[in-house]
């Protein structure tokens, strides 16, 4: 259940993963670390479920299941990218639990991870969760830190300009 903001025009994103928050600047991939892809945070996962961070449509789930894009009805465009260079694994270590084009609710499972396999084969398991159209919104606020729980912990707040 998504935490409801008391302020209209605010969208509170839930953490899509259970794990430890990592600053985007510390992601070992320049496109994410420099915020070229978008603004947000990353998570080093300790749990194997990846859930929708908000209600919306899964507009893209990559064939290798390492990332998905979601758009909500307020125009928020998000990418949840599991690990770094995980596309090279050809889908191994990922199980799709939702279909591209479907509408999902905050906290609904989208992917399942084989953390043992991914931890042994990915360059890094640090997983960015970024707002790709951040220029259309006010700067992100209330970024989470420390431990987060998939589908329960507020990750960050997006505000209309």
C-alpha positions as CSV (number, residue, x, y, z in Angstrom):
1,X,0.0,0.0,0.0
2,X,1.5,3.3,-1.1
3,X,2.0,5.9,1.5
4,X,-0.3,8.8,0.7
5,X,1.1,12.2,0.6
6,X,-1.0,14.8,2.4
7,X,0.0,17.3,-0.3
8,X,-1.7,17.3,-3.7
9,X,0.7,17.2,-6.5
10,X,3.1,14.9,-4.6
11,X,3.9,11.3,-5.5
12,X,5.6,9.1,-2.9
13,X,7.6,6.3,-4.4
14,X,7.9,3.0,-2.5
15,X,11.2,1.2,-2.6
16,X,11.0,-1.5,-5.3
17,X,13.7,-3.6,-3.5
18,X,14.6,-4.6,0.1
19,X,18.2,-3.6,0.8
20,X,20.5,-0.7,1.6
21,X,20.2,2.7,-0.1
22,X,23.2,3.9,-2.1
23,X,23.6,7.5,-3.4
24,X,23.2,7.7,-7.1
25,X,26.7,9.3,-7.3
26,X,28.1,6.0,-6.0
27,X,26.7,3.8,-8.7
28,X,29.6,2.2,-10.7
29,X,28.1,3.3,-14.0
30,X,28.8,6.8,-15.3
31,X,25.3,7.2,-17.0
32,X,23.6,6.7,-13.6
33,X,26.3,8.3,-11.4
34,X,26.2,11.6,-13.4
35,X,22.4,11.5,-13.5
36,X,22.4,11.4,-17.3
37,X,19.6,8.8,-17.2
38,X,17.7,10.7,-14.5
39,X,17.6,11.6,-10.8
40,X,17.0,9.2,-7.9
41,X,18.7,6.7,-5.6
42,X,20.1,3.2,-5.9
43,X,19.6,0.1,-3.7
44,X,22.0,-2.8,-3.0
45,X,19.4,-5.6,-2.8
46,X,19.2,-8.1,0.0
47,X,15.7,-9.4,-1.0
48,X,14.7,-11.3,-4.1
49,X,11.5,-9.5,-5.1
50,X,11.3,-6.4,-7.2
51,X,8.0,-4.5,-6.9
52,X,6.3,-1.6,-8.6
53,X,7.3,1.6,-6.8
54,X,4.0,3.3,-7.6
55,X,0.7,2.6,-9.5
56,X,1.3,2.8,-13.2
57,X,1.8,1.1,-16.5
58,X,4.8,-1.1,-17.2
59,X,5.6,0.5,-20.6
60,X,8.8,-1.5,-21.0
61,X,10.2,-4.7,-19.5
62,X,13.5,-5.4,-21.2
63,X,13.8,-8.9,-22.9
64,X,16.6,-9.7,-20.5
65,X,14.3,-8.8,-17.5
66,X,17.1,-6.7,-15.9
67,X,15.1,-3.4,-16.0
68,X,11.7,-2.0,-16.5
69,X,10.1,1.4,-17.2
70,X,6.9,2.5,-15.5
71,X,4.7,5.6,-16.2
72,X,2.1,6.7,-13.7
73,X,-1.0,8.8,-14.4
74,X,0.8,12.0,-13.3
75,X,3.4,11.6,-16.0
76,X,6.1,10.3,-13.7
77,X,8.5,8.1,-15.8
78,X,10.7,5.7,-13.8
79,X,13.3,3.2,-14.6
80,X,14.1,0.4,-12.2
81,X,17.5,-1.1,-13.3
82,X,18.7,-4.2,-11.5
83,X,22.4,-4.2,-11.1
84,X,25.1,-2.9,-13.5
85,X,25.9,-4.6,-16.8
86,X,23.3,-7.2,-16.0
87,X,22.0,-7.0,-19.6
88,X,25.1,-9.1,-20.4
89,X,23.6,-12.0,-18.4
90,X,20.9,-12.6,-21.1
91,X,18.1,-12.9,-18.7
92,X,19.7,-15.5,-16.4
93,X,19.0,-14.7,-12.7
94,X,15.7,-12.9,-13.5
95,X,12.1,-14.2,-13.5
96,X,9.3,-11.9,-14.9
97,X,6.2,-11.8,-12.7
98,X,4.3,-9.1,-14.6
99,X,3.8,-8.4,-18.3
100,X,4.8,-5.4,-20.4
101,X,1.8,-3.1,-21.0
102,X,0.0,-4.2,-17.8
103,X,-1.1,-1.8,-15.1
104,X,0.4,-2.5,-11.7
105,X,-0.3,-1.3,-8.2
106,X,2.4,0.0,-5.8
107,X,4.0,-3.0,-4.1
108,X,2.9,-5.5,-6.8
109,X,5.7,-7.9,-7.7
110,X,7.3,-7.3,-11.2
111,X,10.5,-9.4,-11.1
112,X,12.1,-12.1,-8.9
113,X,15.8,-12.3,-8.6
114,X,18.3,-15.1,-8.1
115,X,20.5,-13.1,-5.8
116,X,23.1,-15.9,-5.5
117,X,23.6,-16.1,-9.3
118,X,23.4,-12.4,-9.9
119,X,25.8,-11.6,-7.1
120,X,28.3,-14.0,-8.6
121,X,27.9,-12.9,-12.2
122,X,27.0,-9.2,-12.3
123,X,29.5,-6.4,-12.3
124,X,27.6,-4.9,-9.4
125,X,24.1,-5.5,-7.8
126,X,23.7,-1.8,-7.0
127,X,20.3,-1.0,-8.6
128,X,19.3,2.5,-9.7
129,X,15.7,3.7,-9.4
130,X,15.6,6.9,-11.4
131,X,13.0,9.5,-12.5
132,X,13.9,9.8,-16.2
133,X,11.9,13.0,-16.7
134,X,13.1,14.8,-13.6
135,X,13.3,18.1,-15.5
136,X,9.5,18.1,-15.5
137,X,9.2,18.0,-11.7
138,X,10.6,19.9,-8.7
139,X,13.9,18.5,-7.3
140,X,13.4,15.1,-5.5
141,X,12.9,15.4,-1.8
142,X,12.8,13.1,1.2
143,X,15.3,10.6,-0.3
144,X,15.5,7.4,1.8
145,X,18.7,6.3,3.5
146,X,19.8,3.2,5.3
147,X,17.7,0.0,5.1
148,X,14.5,-0.1,3.0
149,X,11.8,-2.7,2.5
150,X,10.3,-3.5,-0.9
151,X,6.7,-2.1,-1.1
152,X,6.8,-0.6,2.3
153,X,9.5,2.1,2.7
154,X,9.1,5.5,1.0
155,X,12.1,5.9,-1.3
156,X,11.6,9.5,-2.4
157,X,8.9,12.1,-3.1
158,X,8.2,13.7,-6.5
159,X,6.6,17.1,-6.5
160,X,4.9,18.9,-9.4
161,X,6.7,22.1,-10.4
